[in-house]
């Protein structure tokens, strides 16, 4: 109920191709990370050792998130949903 805006997003290509498609985001310093947090060192290590590192799931989820954000309008989805619900309720009045 209320999840009509959720849409399946199938990734294109393999993990390596998806990550390489987002390298410009990192090189251009468009990806912002916190200065300090408990997971930062492990996350950076995974990014820097990809694709030869032991782990790569965070790299893959990061590349998919960056790709999704590039295709998504600037309004956050939850605001879009709430705005559309308000408009729908107004039409009923």
GROMACS elastic network, one bead per residue, 0.5 to 0.9 nm:
[ bonds ]
;  ai    aj funct       b0    kb
    1     4     6  0.76180   500
    2     5     6  0.79853   500
    2    81     6  0.85876   500
    3     6     6  0.56532   500
    3    81     6  0.87979   500
    4     7     6  0.79562   500
    4    81     6  0.86900   500
    5    77     6  0.78677   500
    5    78     6  0.89116   500
    5    80     6  0.89235   500
    5    81     6  0.70191   500
    9    68     6  0.84401   500
   11    14     6  0.80231   500
   11    15     6  0.88932   500
   11    18     6  0.79713   500
   11    64     6  0.69853   500
   12    15     6  0.88183   500
   12    17     6  0.83425   500
   12    18     6  0.71176   500
   13    16     6  0.80056   500
   13    17     6  0.58468   500
   13    18     6  0.63437   500
   14    17     6  0.53888   500
   14    18     6  0.62363   500
   14    19     6  0.86647   500
   15    18     6  0.51786   500
   15    19     6  0.61095   500
   15    20     6  0.85756   500
   15    51     6  0.87132   500
   15    56     6  0.82600   500
   15    57     6  0.87458   500
   15    59     6  0.81422   500
   15    60     6  0.57363   500
   15    63     6  0.83893   500
   16    19     6  0.51906   500
   16    20     6  0.61021   500
   16    21     6  0.85878   500
   16    50     6  0.84278   500
   16    51     6  0.69000   500
   16    60     6  0.81498   500
   17    20     6  0.51446   500
   17    21     6  0.61523   500
   17    22     6  0.89253   500
   18    21     6  0.52292   500
   18    22     6  0.68453   500
   18    60     6  0.71724   500
   18    63     6  0.59551   500
   18    64     6  0.69539   500
   18    67     6  0.82849   500
   19    22     6  0.53871   500
   19    23     6  0.66350   500
   19    50     6  0.89351   500
   19    59     6  0.69033   500
   19    60     6  0.65237   500
   19    62     6  0.81113   500
   19    63     6  0.51666   500
   19    64     6  0.80299   500
   20    23     6  0.52786   500
   20    24     6  0.82994   500
   20    63     6  0.83542   500
   21    24     6  0.74449   500
   21    25     6  0.88009   500
   21    63     6  0.78249   500
   21    67     6  0.83304   500
   22    25     6  0.54594   500
   22    26     6  0.71366   500
   22    62     6  0.89693   500
   22    63     6  0.60014   500
   22    64     6  0.87622   500
   22    66     6  0.69886   500
   22    67     6  0.72542   500
   23    26     6  0.52962   500
   23    27     6  0.61068   500
   23    28     6  0.84388   500
   23    63     6  0.87204   500
   24    28     6  0.56871   500
   24    29     6  0.82489   500
   24    30     6  0.84427   500
   25    28     6  0.52662   500
   25    29     6  0.62225   500
   25    30     6  0.51834   500
   25    31     6  0.61239   500
   25    66     6  0.80880   500
   26    30     6  0.59853   500
   26    31     6  0.55313   500
   26    32     6  0.86229   500
   27    30     6  0.77076   500
   27    31     6  0.86610   500
   28    31     6  0.80464   500
   29    32     6  0.71132   500
   31    66     6  0.86307   500
   33    36     6  0.85931   500
   33    40     6  0.80801   500
   34    37     6  0.67961   500
   34    40     6  0.76653   500
   35    40     6  0.81327   500
   36    39     6  0.85365   500
   36    40     6  0.67136   500
   36    41     6  0.88419   500
   37    40     6  0.55036   500
   37    41     6  0.82241   500
   38    41     6  0.74654   500
   38    42     6  0.85313   500
   39    42     6  0.56353   500
   39    43     6  0.60948   500
   39    44     6  0.86884   500
   40    43     6  0.50533   500
   40    44     6  0.60356   500
   40    45     6  0.84392   500
   41    44     6  0.52608   500
   41    45     6  0.60844   500
   41    46     6  0.86514   500
   42    45     6  0.50296   500
   42    46     6  0.62038   500
   42    47     6  0.86940   500
   43    46     6  0.51821   500
   43    47     6  0.63153   500
   43    48     6  0.86722   500
   43    58     6  0.71702   500
   43    59     6  0.83038   500
   44    47     6  0.50316   500
   44    48     6  0.60202   500
   44    49     6  0.85222   500
   45    48     6  0.51369   500
   45    49     6  0.60281   500
   45    50     6  0.84495   500
   45    53     6  0.83616   500
   46    49     6  0.53790   500
   46    50     6  0.60726   500
   46    51     6  0.86960   500
   46    53     6  0.64641   500
   46    54     6  0.79361   500
   46    55     6  0.63093   500
   46    56     6  0.63658   500
   46    57     6  0.86786   500
   46    58     6  0.73022   500
   46    59     6  0.68748   500
   47    50     6  0.54707   500
   47    51     6  0.83938   500
   47    53     6  0.85510   500
   47    56     6  0.77305   500
   47    58     6  0.78232   500
   47    59     6  0.58134   500
   48    51     6  0.84945   500
   48    53     6  0.82292   500
   49    52     6  0.56881   500
   49    54     6  0.81918   500
   49    55     6  0.86591   500
   49    56     6  0.87621   500
   50    53     6  0.51921   500
   50    54     6  0.83604   500
   50    55     6  0.78564   500
   50    56     6  0.65064   500
   50    59     6  0.74746   500
   51    54     6  0.84980   500
   51    55     6  0.84907   500
   51    56     6  0.70881   500
   52    55     6  0.84205   500
   52    56     6  0.87331   500
   53    56     6  0.69703   500
   55    58     6  0.78444   500
   55    59     6  0.84794   500
   56    59     6  0.52044   500
   56    60     6  0.62880   500
   56    61     6  0.87820   500
   57    60     6  0.50624   500
   57    61     6  0.61589   500
   57    62     6  0.84663   500
   58    61     6  0.50982   500
   58    62     6  0.59125   500
   58    63     6  0.84704   500
   59    62     6  0.51168   500
   59    63     6  0.61472   500
   59    64     6  0.86126   500
   60    63     6  0.51859   500
   60    64     6  0.61653   500
   60    65     6  0.85418   500
   61    64     6  0.51071   500
   61    65     6  0.60342   500
   61    66     6  0.85932   500
   62    65     6  0.50822   500
   62    66     6  0.61566   500
   62    67     6  0.85573   500
   63    66     6  0.51687   500
   63    67     6  0.61571   500
   63    68     6  0.86032   500
   64    67     6  0.50632   500
   64    68     6  0.61044   500
   64    69     6  0.86027   500
   65    68     6  0.50366   500
   65    69     6  0.61047   500
   65    70     6  0.86352   500
   66    69     6  0.51251   500
   66    70     6  0.62771   500
   66    71     6  0.88745   500
   67    70     6  0.52351   500
   67    71     6  0.66131   500
   67    72     6  0.88465   500
   68    71     6  0.52723   500
   68    72     6  0.61481   500
   69    72     6  0.50543   500
   69    73     6  0.78385   500
   69    74     6  0.84051   500
   70    73     6  0.80526   500
   72    75     6  0.81310   500
   72    76     6  0.84414   500
   72    77     6  0.86365   500
   73    76     6  0.74848   500
   73    77     6  0.84587   500
   74    77     6  0.88575   500
   75    78     6  0.84035   500
   75    79     6  0.66416   500
   75    80     6  0.65456   500
   76    79     6  0.54739   500
   76    80     6  0.64732   500
   76    81     6  0.88880   500
   77    81     6  0.61599   500
   77    82     6  0.86329   500
   78    81     6  0.50450   500
   78    82     6  0.61743   500
   78    83     6  0.85423   500
   79    82     6  0.50695   500
   79    83     6  0.59830   500
   79    84     6  0.84645   500
   80    83     6  0.51556   500
   80    84     6  0.61178   500
   80    85     6  0.85628   500
   81    84     6  0.52068   500
   81    85     6  0.61474   500
   81    86     6  0.86827   500
   82    85     6  0.50588   500
   82    86     6  0.61962   500
   82    87     6  0.86337   500
   83    86     6  0.51779   500
   83    87     6  0.62578   500
   83    88     6  0.86446   500
   84    87     6  0.50536   500
   84    88     6  0.61046   500
   84    89     6  0.86137   500
   85    89     6  0.61514   500
   85    90     6  0.85932   500
   86    89     6  0.51082   500
   86    90     6  0.61644   500
   86    91     6  0.87100   500
   87    90     6  0.50873   500
   87    91     6  0.63337   500
   87    92     6  0.88776   500
   88    91     6  0.52556   500
   88    92     6  0.66166   500
   89    92     6  0.51914   500
   89    93     6  0.67346   500
   90    93     6  0.52970   500
